[in-house]
C-alpha cells in the first residue's frame, strides 16, 4: 500500500553511519551493515513494491549514534 514503511532486517553486528561532509552524503558501514543495506535496497526494488514504500533510517533504529537521519523511498 502506498506510503507504507518497509521493515529493515539488520544482520547481527551491523554498523552503518550516515554523515554530511563538505556537502556530500557519506554512507559508511562494516561488511554486515553493507550487506543489510544492500538487502534493504533490493527489497525496495522488488517488482511488487509500490511507489511511496520507504524506510526510515536513524540512530534510534539502525544507524550509528550521531548519524544523519535518512529516508530511502521507492518512486
MDTraj code that builds the backbone (N, CA, C; nanometers):
import mdtraj as md
import numpy as np

residues = "UNK UNK UNK UNK UNK UNK UNK UNK UNK UNK UNK UNK UNK UNK UNK UNK UNK UNK UNK UNK UNK UNK UNK UNK UNK UNK UNK UNK UNK UNK UNK UNK UNK UNK UNK UNK UNK UNK UNK UNK UNK UNK UNK UNK UNK UNK UNK UNK UNK UNK UNK UNK UNK UNK UNK UNK UNK UNK UNK UNK UNK UNK UNK UNK UNK UNK UNK UNK UNK UNK UNK UNK UNK UNK UNK".split()
xyz = np.array([
    [0.0836, -0.1192, 0.0000],
    [0.0000, 0.0000, 0.0000],
    [0.0874, 0.1245, 0.0000],
    [0.0437, 0.2240, -0.0678],
    [0.1208, 0.3458, -0.0929],
    [0.1661, 0.4119, 0.0365],
    [0.2951, 0.4467, 0.0408],
    [0.3462, 0.5256, 0.1514],
    [0.3821, 0.4487, 0.2765],
    [0.3613, 0.3182, 0.2787],
    [0.3917, 0.2415, 0.3989],
    [0.5408, 0.2225, 0.4148],
    [0.5828, 0.2155, 0.5400],
    [0.7235, 0.1921, 0.5685],
    [0.7558, 0.0441, 0.5529],
    [0.8763, 0.0171, 0.5078],
    [0.9241, -0.1190, 0.4901],
    [1.0147, -0.1524, 0.6081],
    [1.0010, -0.2708, 0.6632],
    [1.0849, -0.3124, 0.7757],
    [1.2212, -0.3573, 0.7248],
    [1.3244, -0.3039, 0.7861],
    [1.4604, -0.3444, 0.7511],
    [1.5045, -0.4556, 0.8456],
    [1.5771, -0.5522, 0.7925],
    [1.6326, -0.6603, 0.8739],
    [1.7842, -0.6441, 0.8725],
    [1.8424, -0.6236, 0.9899],
    [1.9853, -0.5971, 1.0013],
    [2.0565, -0.7185, 1.0577],
    [2.1653, -0.7587, 0.9930],
    [2.2470, -0.8690, 1.0428],
    [2.3047, -0.8324, 1.1790],
    [2.3270, -0.9337, 1.2637],
    [2.3945, -0.9075, 1.3910],
    [2.5298, -0.8413, 1.3661],
    [2.5607, -0.7407, 1.4457],
    [2.6882, -0.6715, 1.4332],
    [2.6934, -0.5674, 1.3227],
    [2.5789, -0.5412, 1.2588],
    [2.5754, -0.4415, 1.1517],
    [2.6116, -0.3035, 1.2049],
    [2.6931, -0.2338, 1.1291],
    [2.7254, -0.0944, 1.1587],
    [2.7120, -0.0143, 1.0302],
    [2.6264, 0.0862, 1.0347],
    [2.6083, 0.1778, 0.9217],
    [2.5985, 0.3181, 0.9817],
    [2.6683, 0.4120, 0.9219],
    [2.6529, 0.5501, 0.9640],
    [2.6391, 0.6387, 0.8425],
    [2.5644, 0.7466, 0.8586],
    [2.5447, 0.8441, 0.7527],
    [2.5882, 0.9798, 0.8050],
    [2.6603, 1.0519, 0.7222],
    [2.7102, 1.1847, 0.7581],
    [2.6995, 1.2751, 0.6358],
    [2.6972, 1.4034, 0.6607],
    [2.7139, 1.5019, 0.5539],
    [2.8490, 1.5663, 0.5781],
    [2.9389, 1.5504, 0.4823],
    [3.0742, 1.6035, 0.4930],
    [3.1043, 1.6855, 0.3678],
    [3.1303, 1.8141, 0.3875],
    [3.1618, 1.9045, 0.2766],
    [3.0559, 1.8977, 0.1671],
    [2.9286, 1.8929, 0.2105],
    [2.8171, 1.8955, 0.1171],
    [2.7863, 1.7634, 0.0495],
    [2.8566, 1.6557, 0.0900],
    [2.8314, 1.5249, 0.0309],
    [2.7726, 1.4307, 0.1349],
    [2.6839, 1.3436, 0.0915],
    [2.6299, 1.2393, 0.1787],
    [2.7305, 1.1247, 0.1792],
    [2.7739, 1.0849, 0.2982],
    [2.8690, 0.9750, 0.3122],
    [2.8005, 0.8627, 0.3892],
    [2.8018, 0.7424, 0.3330],
    [2.7489, 0.6234, 0.3992],
    [2.8670, 0.5310, 0.4247],
    [2.8892, 0.4983, 0.5516],
    [2.9988, 0.4083, 0.5882],
    [2.9408, 0.2891, 0.6606],
    [2.9967, 0.1710, 0.6374],
    [2.9485, 0.0545, 0.7097],
    [3.0474, -0.0597, 0.7053],
    [3.0326, -0.1490, 0.8035],
    [3.1110, -0.2717, 0.8006],
    [3.0441, -0.3694, 0.7041],
    [3.1041, -0.4868, 0.6851],
    [3.0516, -0.5828, 0.5871],
    [2.9063, -0.6211, 0.6176],
    [2.8765, -0.6505, 0.7443],
    [2.7398, -0.6901, 0.7818],
    [2.6423, -0.5759, 0.7551],
    [2.6821, -0.4550, 0.7864],
    [2.5955, -0.3398, 0.7636],
    [2.5710, -0.3140, 0.6169],
    [2.6747, -0.3255, 0.5365],
    [2.6581, -0.3039, 0.3924],
    [2.5730, -0.4129, 0.3291],
    [2.5899, -0.5377, 0.3722],
    [2.5029, -0.6460, 0.3209],
    [2.3576, -0.6206, 0.3587],
    [2.3356, -0.5762, 0.4816],
    [2.1990, -0.5485, 0.5265],
    [2.1382, -0.4339, 0.4464],
    [2.2159, -0.3285, 0.4229],
    [2.1677, -0.2163, 0.3430],
    [2.1385, -0.2610, 0.1998],
    [2.2239, -0.3466, 0.1451],
    [2.2009, -0.3984, 0.0095],
    [2.0700, -0.4762, 0.0021],
    [2.0432, -0.5602, 0.1031],
    [1.9165, -0.6357, 0.1055],
    [1.7976, -0.5416, 0.1139],
    [1.8113, -0.4361, 0.1929],
    [1.7037, -0.3370, 0.2042],
    [1.6767, -0.2728, 0.0684],
    [1.7814, -0.2326, -0.0006],
    [1.7645, -0.1700, -0.1317],
    [1.7038, -0.2672, -0.2319],
    [1.7488, -0.3929, -0.2295],
    [1.6913, -0.4930, -0.3197],
    [1.5439, -0.5178, -0.2890],
    [1.5075, -0.5161, -0.1614],
    [1.3661, -0.5374, -0.1283],
    [1.2814, -0.4198, -0.1767],
    [1.3336, -0.2987, -0.1682],
    [1.2607, -0.1821, -0.2202],
    [1.2482, -0.1877, -0.3722],
    [1.3421, -0.2548, -0.4379],
    [1.3411, -0.2637, -0.5841],
    [1.2542, -0.3783, -0.6355],
    [1.1930, -0.4545, -0.5465],
    [1.1110, -0.5679, -0.5871],
    [0.9959, -0.5287, -0.6771],
    [0.9609, -0.6192, -0.7674],
    [0.8549, -0.5916, -0.8650],
    [0.7203, -0.5610, -0.8008],
    [0.6960, -0.6146, -0.6809],
    [0.5652, -0.5968, -0.6171],
    [0.5621, -0.4806, -0.5190],
    [0.6679, -0.4007, -0.5144],
    [0.6755, -0.2893, -0.4197],
    [0.6233, -0.1626, -0.4869],
    [0.5187, -0.1021, -0.4288],
    [0.4595, 0.0162, -0.4914],
    [0.5416, 0.1429, -0.4661],
    [0.5238, 0.2408, -0.5534],
    [0.5835, 0.3723, -0.5319],
    [0.5383, 0.4260, -0.3967],
    [0.6276, 0.4933, -0.3287],
    [0.5952, 0.5503, -0.1983],
    [0.6375, 0.4637, -0.0812],
    [0.6641, 0.3358, -0.1053],
    [0.7131, 0.2495, 0.0027],
    [0.8506, 0.2993, 0.0417],
    [0.8789, 0.3045, 0.1711],
    [1.0028, 0.3662, 0.2150],
    [1.0509, 0.3067, 0.3461],
    [1.1718, 0.3410, 0.3826],
    [1.2269, 0.3021, 0.5120],
    [1.2961, 0.4236, 0.5731],
    [1.2735, 0.4415, 0.7022],
    [1.3396, 0.5479, 0.7783],
    [1.4637, 0.4891, 0.8433],
    [1.5753, 0.5538, 0.8251],
    [1.6995, 0.5130, 0.8890],
    [1.7442, 0.6249, 0.9819],
    [1.7656, 0.5915, 1.1078],
    [1.8162, 0.6905, 1.2027],
    [1.8914, 0.6191, 1.3132],
    [1.9496, 0.6969, 1.4038],
    [2.0334, 0.6340, 1.5062],
    [1.9530, 0.5700, 1.6183],
    [1.8204, 0.5815, 1.6123],
    [1.7363, 0.5100, 1.7092],
    [1.6986, 0.3710, 1.6582],
    [1.7099, 0.3503, 1.5264],
    [1.6656, 0.2235, 1.4690],
    [1.7762, 0.1403, 1.4070],
    [1.8638, 0.2020, 1.3299],
    [1.9592, 0.1213, 1.2537],
    [2.0979, 0.1821, 1.2455],
    [2.1065, 0.3136, 1.2448],
    [2.2333, 0.3799, 1.2185],
    [2.3127, 0.4034, 1.3456],
    [2.4413, 0.4242, 1.3283],
    [2.5285, 0.4533, 1.4419],
    [2.4924, 0.5889, 1.5027],
    [2.5185, 0.6039, 1.6309],
    [2.4898, 0.7273, 1.7034],
    [2.5531, 0.8467, 1.6330],
    [2.4747, 0.9531, 1.6190],
    [2.5235, 1.0737, 1.5552],
    [2.5028, 1.0776, 1.4053],
    [2.4482, 0.9698, 1.3494],
    [2.4236, 0.9659, 1.2057],
    [2.3128, 1.0632, 1.1666],
    [2.3182, 1.1086, 1.0424],
    [2.2142, 1.1933, 0.9869],
    [2.0955, 1.1039, 0.9495],
    [1.9732, 1.1355, 0.9966],
    [1.8575, 1.0532, 0.9582],
    [1.8382, 1.0549, 0.8061],
    [1.7896, 0.9423, 0.7538],
    [1.7684, 0.9303, 0.6100],
    [1.6407, 0.8527, 0.5830],
    [1.5814, 0.8796, 0.4687],
    [1.4675, 0.8023, 0.4189],
    [1.5062, 0.7510, 0.2811],
    [1.4869, 0.6205, 0.2595],
    [1.5061, 0.5618, 0.1266],
    [1.3673, 0.5245, 0.0773],
    [1.3284, 0.5777, -0.0386],
    [1.1908, 0.5615, -0.0872],
    [1.1888, 0.5139, -0.2308],
    [1.0955, 0.4240, -0.2562],
    [1.0702, 0.3735, -0.3915],
    [0.9876, 0.4770, -0.4670],
    [1.0294, 0.5091, -0.5892],
    [0.9499, 0.6010, -0.6716],
    [0.8762, 0.5229, -0.7776],
])
top = md.Topology()
chain = top.add_chain()
for i, resn in enumerate(residues, 1):
    res = top.add_residue(resn, chain, resSeq=i)
    for name in ("N", "CA", "C"):
        top.add_atom(name, md.element.get_by_symbol(name[0]), res)
traj = md.Trajectory(xyz[None], top)
